[in-house]
Amino acid sequence: MDDITLYMWGSPNSRRVSILFEELGLEFVARNVNIRENEQFAPEIVALNPFGKVPIAVWQENGERRVMFESGAILTYFADRSGQFLPAGGSSRCETLSWLMVVLTALGPHSAYAHHWSALATEKLPQALDYHVGVAARVYRLLDERLGLGTYLAGDYSIADMAAYPWISVSEWTTLSLDDYPNLKRWHADIGSRPAVASGMELPLVGVCAGR
Ligand SMILES: N[C@@H](CCC(=O)N[C@@H](CS)C(=O)NCC(=O)O)C(=O)O
């Protein structure tokens, strides 16, 4: 794998991938796509991902150019390719993929919707806010209970943890407090102390979280 470029924004979905790339010790260029300035709709970006969203990874492999979008797809591909952070088979692979999907399909989206209704929407809709904060709280409870049983979400440290960490780092977006979820709080501090996680969370070098 050569010439890896990660198109990203300072957002949880993007930082899942920069964390994995740092954990794998990959050399890559993190290119800032400012979604507040609608740069995700630039022809160069839409040519890579017709959905007009980041993260997007572009690299050379076996003499051809590869392009991937969707953070979960990128995490799975690079983890499989490296043989790290996602078991190759057996029940531990089933378990890791199951928790990864909970994080991808529930934690991220409902945290983002809670943020939308609590902070970004110009019209206040209490019913919408309550619904999404309620689902986010259900996921927080689930993760907290899970992390009461073990150090990480699925056995060893994995891409499920990497996918969850950036969203838990912006827990205030959901209006929830980690003080109410002690196992999740312990896990968050533990994961955050990893140098690769700290490096991944600093990327890209410009831009701030938009919460979408
Ligand atoms: N399911 C996608 C979500 C990607 C996503 O929503 N990215 C946001 C930044 S965190 C984005 O590009 N937003 C711009 C837009 O939706 O126009 C993933 O996990 O990669």
The ligand as a MOL file (V3000), in Angstrom:
LIG
                    3D

  0  0  0     0  0            999 V3000
M  V30 BEGIN CTAB
M  V30 COUNTS 20 19 0 0 0
M  V30 BEGIN ATOM
M  V30 1 N -21.6260 6.7430 7.2000 0
M  V30 2 C -20.5790 7.6300 6.7830 0
M  V30 3 C -20.8950 9.0210 7.3090 0
M  V30 4 C -19.9130 10.0330 6.7690 0
M  V30 5 C -20.3360 11.4400 7.1450 0
M  V30 6 O -21.4970 11.7300 7.4320 0
M  V30 7 N -19.3500 12.3330 7.0720 0
M  V30 8 C -19.6190 13.7180 7.3920 0
M  V30 9 C -18.4680 14.2750 8.1760 0
M  V30 10 S -18.3900 13.4240 9.7200 0
M  V30 11 C -19.7470 14.4830 6.0980 0
M  V30 12 O -18.9800 14.2750 5.1860 0
M  V30 13 N -20.7200 15.4060 6.0280 0
M  V30 14 C -20.9270 16.2420 4.9190 0
M  V30 15 C -22.2740 16.0660 4.2830 0
M  V30 16 O -23.0460 15.2000 4.7230 0
M  V30 17 O -22.5560 16.8030 3.3520 0
M  V30 18 C -19.2260 7.1350 7.3210 0
M  V30 19 O -19.2170 6.5080 8.3820 0
M  V30 20 O -18.2030 7.3430 6.6530 0
M  V30 END ATOM
M  V30 BEGIN BOND
M  V30 1 1 1 2
M  V30 2 1 2 3
M  V30 3 1 2 18
M  V30 4 1 3 4
M  V30 5 1 4 5
M  V30 6 2 5 6
M  V30 7 1 5 7
M  V30 8 1 7 8
M  V30 9 1 8 9
M  V30 10 1 8 11
M  V30 11 1 9 10
M  V30 12 2 11 12
M  V30 13 1 11 13
M  V30 14 1 13 14
M  V30 15 1 14 15
M  V30 16 2 15 16
M  V30 17 1 15 17
M  V30 18 2 18 19
M  V30 19 1 18 20
M  V30 END BOND
M  V30 END CTAB
M  END
